[in-house]
Amino acid sequence: MERLLVLKIDAHNCSAEALLNDFPLGRIGPAGGSLVLPVHEFTVSGPNQLKLRVGPLDAGGEAQTLTAPGDARASARLLLPRVGNEAMEDSARTLGAVEWTLPKGESYQAPLQRLQEVDLPVSFPLWRWRKAPPAETGAATTALVLAALQDIKADLERGEPASFLQLTRLRTEELAQAYQRDPAAEQQRLEAHLRALHAKGALVFEDVAADSLQLLPVANGRLLECRDAQGLPALRSVADADGAVHALPLRLALVAGIIYALR
């Protein structure tokens, strides 16, 4: 693989979040900063929707009028740098970009969004998430997902990753395709990683409870992203001795009552 398609998010004096094909992929808080993420597994051949959100990032928040403390700006760019090179606009091919700026002293209505449709020269397979049926939300779905997450949490805390590996098997296979790796080797690598984390006591998870579990529709309603009341991955460890937190993000499809993690 000579080139790696990445999403680069930048923000200054504002909060920002970038979405690709209705997948929320990265967010930056009000302190600003930059974030670079590989995005092969979220792309499709032909038109792709790149979206930038600016302002309060909590879903369902009320509109607010904000004034930035200085010049404010945010951007989301799809870049194609060569593998091993830094993902910077002046050294990588820009395939698409969404930008927003605000002069110092001016106000804006937040949250706001900007979007662009980008044709990408990719030839990946038809990812399974594109064929998933529309996800049903409601009490029955929440109960089903909650029970599955609680079982996986208990298994991982015992050092038994088999249920998590089975839930994410299709995702692991497609990630291997997306980055030209061997699926069996990727499955073994993930198992070894989880066992190593357990061995050092790093897989003790936050509670997964009915009153905090949120299922956010993504991928145009085809998948459900598992979050807690803070908007963070629902399956997330408490801080270990080094202060590290290990999150296991899950975006789920439900087919005939069976749960699959497709992203």
Secondary structure, 3 states (H helix, E strand, C coil): CCECCEEEEEEECCCEEEEECCEEEEEECCCCEEEEEECHHHCCCEEEEEEEEECCCCCCCCCEEEECCCCEEEEEEEEECECCCCCCCCCCEEEEEEEEEECCCCEEEECEEEEEEEEECCCCCCCHHHCCCCCCCCHHHHHHHHHHHHHHHHHHHCCCCHHHHHHCHHHHHHHHHHCCCCHHHHHHHHHHHHHHHHHCCCCCECCCCCCCCEEEEECCCCEEEEECCCCCECCEECCCCCCCCCECCCEEEEECCEEEECC
